[in-house]
Amino acid sequence: MTDLVVRSRRVVFTDGVRPAAIHIRDGVIVGVSAFDDVAAGWRLDDAADLVVMPGVVDTHVHINEPGRTEWEGFETATRAAAAGGVTTIVEMPLNSIPATTSVEALAAKKRAAAGKCMVDVGFWGGVVPGNTRELQPLWEAGALGFKCFLVPSGVDEFAFVSEGDLRVAMPILAGLGAPLLAHAELPGPIELVRVRMDAGDPRRYATYLATRPPSAEHEAIALLIGLCRQYGVRTHIVHLASADALTMIGEARASGLPLTAETCPHYLTFAAEMIPDGATAFKCAPPIRERDHRERLWAALANGSIQLVASDHSPSPPAMKHLDTGDFLQAWGGISSLQIALAAAWTGAAARGHSLNQLAQWMCRAPAALARLARKGAIGVGADADLVVWDPDAEFTVDARQLHHRHKVTPYDGQRLRGVVARTYLRGHVVFTDAEPSPVPTGRWLRR
């Protein structure tokens, strides 16, 4: 590799946005200097007034390979990531066969990913009933942490855990220093409303929304807070949808508990009131709630109650979304958004007066900290040269047919978004430019 300088008048650092030249050698940032400081013989990428930001770190992605590669796959998912300015993915342990709940399954996942990834990929392990003896070996084999469900996950290979299961697993995780990521819904409140909702019109979004009441989130989060307090495990709530839970989350954090939370671009973009009946591309779990929840989630990001934004990219074959019948109760719950997560988040952030530095905190630095990826998420000497060069002022209309993930189904189709990626660097290599990902997979498996 030749020595490279990437410079811009708008480089996003931890302490603000300013002109700078980023010096890269052997895939690592070796210097940061004034805009005009370019040594003779170094190759120059002059981004001028485009923004240069750390590559996005997305810690909530379902790739589904091996076993359900027809749903997505490492090649298509990481192409979409590169096109969206995402340079690091941490892949969830479920929807693949086998699920990543043992060392053998993690090895199978690594074999499946080998030679296919356009960006760097790490893996979460899973906590399921009966696999507590696998947790330490998984951690030692390179899992970045552990994910669990407190409600049925939708696939038989990844069973949900009870409070008793967590009380067995959490002391082990505490001893390892491993984070626990939790899908925070409890089945009890869902079952209470399911019977009466069975008579509702399955094409109505309101019917589905009523089947996943906010109380399912609240009760699960209260349980997790209590366990976090007792065992001291770093506990992370994924895809928070109900803003009514923010008070208890804030109080827990204020008391010093190692508790964090994320939300997703779809909860920050859409609102239940705007979802047409039969539009099953919008189905996810927890569901997209009303506009008031959306605005309070944005406020929580701004005040630090929510720490990060992750895509929860969860694709499936179109037939599983029941697009033909519009049946929300039968459709798979998952939204495909990996390629457009940056633009979706920035569109909402810019409209509310939030800054590029805040965006980088939510989508780069905080996710890297969650996964303890010290060389990712920030621009500085010693960090991997993972950069996204993009125009935060340019707008585009999402055309699902042009997205790189395997199946062209997304609720963002036709949405007008702000923020166009010009090129993406992974460790100094261009992995996306001129509207096309690189044909050469340069991604690596990430360990702590």
C-alpha positions in Angstrom: 0.0 0.0 0.0 1.2 3.5 -0.8 1.1 6.1 1.9 -2.2 8.0 1.8 -3.6 11.3 3.0 -7.3 11.9 3.2 -8.1 15.6 3.9 -11.3 17.6 4.3 -12.4 20.9 5.6 -14.9 19.0 7.7 -13.3 16.1 9.6 -15.3 14.8 12.5 -13.2 14.3 15.7 -14.3 13.5 19.2 -14.0 17.2 20.2 -15.6 18.7 17.1 -15.5 19.2 13.3 -12.5 21.0 11.8 -10.2 21.0 8.7 -7.5 18.3 8.8 -5.3 15.9 6.9 -5.4 12.3 8.0 -2.2 10.4 7.3 -2.5 6.7 6.7 0.1 4.0 6.5 -0.4 0.2 6.4 -4.1 0.7 7.1 -3.6 2.7 10.3 -3.8 6.4 11.0 -0.3 7.5 11.7 -0.9 11.3 11.9 -3.5 14.0 11.9 -2.3 17.5 10.9 -3.4 20.7 9.3 -5.4 20.7 6.1 -2.5 21.8 3.9 0.1 19.4 5.5 0.6 16.8 2.7 4.0 15.3 2.5 5.6 14.8 -1.0 5.1 11.4 -2.4 1.9 10.6 -0.4 -1.2 9.9 -2.4 -3.9 12.4 -1.8 -7.7 12.1 -1.5 -8.8 15.7 -1.3 -12.4 15.5 -0.1 -12.7 19.3 0.0 -15.9 20.2 1.7 -17.3 16.7 2.0 -17.5 15.4 5.5 -14.9 12.8 6.6 -16.2 10.8 9.6 -15.1 7.5 11.2 -16.7 4.6 9.5 -20.0 3.6 11.1 -19.9 0.8 13.6 -23.2 -1.2 13.5 -23.4 -3.5 16.4 -26.9 -5.0 15.6 -26.9 -6.8 12.3 -28.5 -10.1 11.3 -26.6 -11.8 8.4 -28.1 -15.2 8.8 -25.3 -17.2 7.3 -24.7 -20.2 7.5 -28.1 -22.0 7.3 -30.3 -19.2 6.2 -28.1 -17.6 3.5 -31.2 -17.2 1.3 -32.3 -14.5 3.8 -29.1 -12.5 3.5 -25.4 -13.6 3.7 -22.0 -12.1 4.4 -21.3 -11.0 0.8 -24.6 -9.1 0.2 -24.8 -7.7 3.7 -21.2 -6.4 3.8 -21.6 -4.9 0.3 -24.6 -3.0 1.6 -22.7 -1.9 4.6 -19.8 -0.5 2.6 -22.2 1.4 0.4 -23.8 2.9 3.5 -20.5 4.0 5.1 -20.5 1.2 7.6 -17.0 -0.3 8.1 -17.6 -2.5 11.1 -20.5 -4.9 11.8 -21.1 -7.0 14.9 -23.4 -9.9 13.8 -26.2 -11.3 16.0 -26.1 -14.9 17.0 -29.5 -16.0 15.8 -31.2 -16.7 12.5 -28.2 -18.6 11.3 -28.0 -22.4 11.6 -26.4 -23.3 13.9 -27.1 -20.3 16.2 -23.9 -18.9 17.7 -24.4 -20.5 21.1 -21.3 -22.8 21.2 -17.6 -22.6 20.1 -18.4 -25.0 17.3 -21.1 -22.7 16.0 -18.8 -19.7 16.2 -16.2 -21.6 14.2 -18.9 -22.4 11.6 -19.8 -18.8 11.4 -16.2 -17.8 10.8 -15.8 -20.4 8.1 -18.9 -19.1 6.4 -17.7 -15.5 6.5 -14.1 -16.3 5.2 -13.3 -14.5 2.0 -16.7 -12.9 1.6 -16.7 -9.7 3.7 -16.3 -6.2 2.3 -16.1 -4.7 5.9 -14.8 -6.0 9.2 -17.1 -8.3 11.1 -17.3 -9.4 14.7 -19.7 -11.8 16.4 -21.9 -11.8 19.4 -22.5 -15.1 21.2 -25.8 -16.2 22.5 -27.3 -16.9 25.9 -30.0 -19.6 25.7 -31.4 -22.1 28.2 -28.8 -24.7 29.0 -25.6 -23.3 27.4 -24.0 -21.7 30.4 -21.0 -24.0 30.1 -20.4 -22.6 26.6 -20.2 -18.9 27.7 -16.6 -18.8 28.8 -15.3 -20.9 25.9 -17.2 -18.6 23.5 -15.7 -15.5 25.1 -12.2 -17.0 24.9 -12.8 -18.0 21.3 -13.5 -14.4 20.3 -17.2 -13.6 20.9 -17.5 -9.9 21.7 -20.3 -10.4 24.2 -23.7 -12.2 24.5 -27.2 -11.7 23.3 -30.4 -13.1 24.8 -34.1 -12.9 24.2 -36.6 -12.5 27.0 -39.5 -13.4 24.6 -39.7 -16.0 21.7 -37.2 -15.0 19.0 -39.1 -16.3 16.0 -36.6 -19.1 15.3 -36.5 -22.5 17.0 -32.7 -22.6 17.2 -32.5 -19.6 19.6 -34.8 -20.1 22.6 -35.7 -17.3 25.0 -34.4 -17.2 28.5 -36.3 -16.9 31.8 -35.2 -15.0 34.9 -33.8 -18.2 36.3 -31.7 -18.8 33.2 -30.3 -15.3 33.6 -29.5 -15.8 37.2 -27.3 -18.7 36.2 -25.6 -17.0 33.3 -25.0 -13.5 34.7 -22.5 -14.4 37.4 -20.4 -16.1 34.6 -20.7 -13.0 32.4 -19.8 -10.7 35.3 -16.6 -12.8 36.0 -15.6 -12.5 32.3 -16.4 -8.8 32.0 -18.6 -9.6 29.1 -21.6 -7.5 28.1 -25.1 -8.9 27.9 -27.3 -7.6 25.1 -31.0 -8.2 25.7 -34.1 -8.1 23.5 -36.2 -6.6 26.3 -39.8 -7.8 25.9 -41.5 -10.2 28.3 -44.1 -12.7 27.0 -46.6 -12.2 29.8 -48.0 -8.8 28.7 -48.0 -10.0 25.1 -50.0 -13.1 25.9 -52.6 -11.1 27.9 -53.6 -9.1 24.8 -53.1 -11.8 22.1 -56.4 -13.6 22.7 -58.6 -10.5 22.2 -56.5 -9.3 19.3 -56.9 -12.6 17.3 -60.3 -11.2 16.2 -58.8 -8.0 14.9 -58.2 -7.3 11.2 -54.7 -8.7 10.5 -54.1 -6.1 7.7 -54.4 -3.2 10.2 -51.2 -2.0 11.6 -53.1 -1.0 14.8 -53.9 -4.7 15.3 -50.3 -5.7 15.3 -49.2 -2.7 17.4 -51.7 -3.8 20.1 -50.2 -7.3 20.3 -46.8 -5.9 21.5 -47.8 -3.4 24.3 -45.3 -1.1 25.8 -45.7 -2.9 29.1 -43.9 -5.9 27.6 -40.8 -3.7 27.2 -41.2 -2.0 30.6 -41.5 -5.2 32.6 -38.5 -6.7 30.8 -36.3 -3.6 31.3 -37.3 -3.5 35.0 -36.2 -7.1 35.4 -32.9 -6.4 33.6 -32.2 -3.4 35.8 -32.8 -5.5 38.9 -30.4 -8.2 37.7 -27.8 -5.7 36.5 -27.9 -4.2 40.0 -27.5 -7.6 41.7 -24.8 -9.0 39.5 -23.0 -6.0 38.1 -23.1 -7.2 34.5 -22.7 -4.7 31.7 -26.2 -4.8 30.4 -27.3 -3.3 27.1 -30.9 -2.9 26.0 -31.2 -3.4 22.2 -33.8 -1.6 19.9 -35.6 0.4 22.5 -39.0 1.5 21.1 -41.0 2.6 24.1 -40.0 6.0 25.4 -42.0 5.3 28.5 -39.1 3.2 29.8 -36.7 6.1 29.7 -37.3 7.2 33.2 -36.3 3.9 34.8 -33.3 3.6 32.5 -32.2 7.1 33.4 -32.6 6.5 37.1 -30.6 3.2 36.8 -27.8 4.9 35.0 -27.8 7.8 37.5 -27.3 5.3 40.3 -24.2 4.0 38.7 -25.4 0.8 37.0 -23.5 -0.3 33.9 -26.6 -0.1 31.8 -26.8 1.2 28.2 -29.5 1.3 25.6 -29.8 1.7 21.8 -32.6 2.6 19.5 -32.8 2.2 15.7 -33.3 4.4 12.7 -36.8 3.0 12.0 -38.0 4.1 15.5 -36.5 7.5 14.8 -37.9 7.9 11.3 -41.4 6.4 11.3 -44.4 6.6 13.5 -47.4 4.3 13.9 -49.8 6.9 12.7 -48.1 7.0 9.3 -47.9 3.2 8.6 -50.6 2.2 6.0 -52.6 -0.9 6.7 -51.2 -3.9 4.8 -47.7 -2.4 4.7 -45.9 -5.3 6.3 -42.4 -4.0 5.3 -42.8 -1.9 8.5 -43.2 -4.8 10.8 -40.6 -5.3 13.5 -40.4 -6.2 17.2 -40.8 -4.2 19.3 -43.1 -2.4 16.9 -42.8 1.2 15.7 -44.8 3.1 18.2 -46.6 6.5 18.0 -45.0 9.8 17.1 -44.7 10.9 20.7 -42.4 7.9 21.4 -40.3 8.9 18.4 -39.7 12.4 19.5 -38.9 11.4 23.1 -36.4 8.8 21.8 -34.7 11.7 19.9 -34.6 13.8 23.1 -33.1 10.8 25.0 -30.3 10.5 22.4 -29.6 14.2 22.8 -29.5 14.1 26.6 -27.5 10.8 26.8 -30.2 8.6 28.2 -29.8 6.5 25.0 -26.2 5.9 24.0 -26.3 4.6 20.4 -28.1 4.0 17.2 -27.9 0.6 15.5 -29.7 -0.7 12.4 -31.2 -4.0 13.6 -30.9 -5.0 10.0 -33.1 -8.1 10.0 -33.9 -9.3 6.4 -36.0 -12.2 5.2 -37.2 -13.5 1.8 -40.1 -11.4 0.5 -42.6 -14.2 0.9 -42.0 -14.2 4.6 -43.2 -10.6 4.8 -46.6 -11.5 3.3 -46.5 -8.5 1.1 -49.3 -10.0 -1.1 -51.8 -10.4 1.7 -50.6 -7.6 4.0 -51.1 -9.8 7.0 -49.2 -8.2 9.9 -49.8 -11.1 12.2 -48.2 -13.6 9.9 -45.4 -11.5 8.5 -41.8 -11.8 9.6 -40.8 -9.0 12.0 -37.7 -7.4 10.7 -36.6 -4.3 8.8 -33.8 -4.1 6.2 -31.9 -0.9 6.6 -28.1 -1.5 6.8 -27.2 0.5 3.7 -29.3 3.5 4.6 -29.1 3.6 8.4 -26.6 6.5 8.3 -28.7 8.6 6.0 -31.9 7.8 7.9 -30.4 8.8 11.2 -28.8 11.9 9.8 -32.1 13.0 8.1 -33.9 13.0 11.4 -30.9 14.4 13.4 -30.3 17.3 11.1 -34.0 18.2 11.1 -33.9 18.5 14.9 -30.7 20.6 14.9 -28.3 17.8 16.1 -24.7 17.9 15.0 -22.4 15.7 13.0 -20.4 15.1 16.1 -23.5 13.8 17.9 -24.2 11.5 15.0 -20.6 10.2 15.2 -21.0 9.6 18.9 -24.2 7.6 18.4 -23.2 5.6 15.4 -19.4 5.3 15.6 -17.8 5.9 19.1 -20.5 4.5 21.4 -21.1 1.2 19.4 -17.3 0.6 19.3 -17.2 1.1 23.0 -20.0 -1.4 23.5 -18.1 -4.0 21.7 -14.7 -2.9 23.1 -13.2 -2.3 19.6 -10.6 0.2 20.7 -9.3 0.8 17.1 -12.7 1.5 15.7 -15.2 4.4 15.9 -12.9 7.5 16.0 -10.3 9.3 14.0 -7.0 9.5 15.8 -3.4 8.2 15.7 -3.3 4.4 16.1 -6.9 3.9 15.0 -7.8 1.8 12.0 -8.1 4.0 8.9 -11.9 3.3 8.6 -13.5 6.4 7.1 -16.7 7.5 5.3 -16.5 10.4 3.0 -20.0 11.8 2.5 -22.1 14.8 1.7 -24.5 15.5 4.5 -26.4 18.1 2.5 -27.2 16.1 -0.6 -30.6 14.3 -0.8 -31.7 11.2 -2.5 -34.8 9.1 -2.9 -34.4 5.5 -1.7 -34.9 3.0 -4.6 -35.0 -0.4 -3.0 -34.0 -2.0 -6.3 -30.6 -0.4 -6.0 -29.8 -1.5 -2.5 -27.1 -4.2 -2.1 -28.7 -6.4 0.5 -30.1 -9.6 -0.9 -33.8 -8.9 -0.9 -35.1 -5.5 -2.0 -37.7 -5.1 0.7 -37.5 -2.1 3.0 -40.0 0.4 4.4 -37.6 3.2 3.3 -38.4 2.6 -0.4 -39.5 5.9 -1.8 -38.3 7.9 1.3 -36.5 11.1 0.7 -33.3 11.0 2.8 -30.4 13.3 3.4 -26.7 12.2 3.3 -25.0 10.6 0.3 -21.9 8.4 0.7 -19.1 9.2 -1.8 -16.6 6.6 -0.7 -15.8 4.3 2.2 -12.3 3.3 3.4 -11.6 0.2 5.4 -8.1 0.3 6.9 -7.0 2.6 4.1 -8.6 0.5 1.3 -11.4 2.0 -0.8 -14.3 -0.5 -0.4 -17.0 1.7 -1.9 -16.8 4.5 -4.5 -18.6 5.7 -7.6 -21.8 4.1 -6.3 -20.3 0.6 -6.3 -18.7 -1.5 -3.6 -15.2 -2.9 -4.3 -15.2 -6.4 -5.9 -12.4 -7.4 -3.6 -13.4 -8.5 -0.1 -10.9 -7.0 2.4 -12.9 -7.4 5.6 -11.5 -9.2 8.6 -12.8 -11.1 11.6 -12.7 -8.9 14.7 -11.7 -9.9 18.2 -11.5 -7.7 21.3 
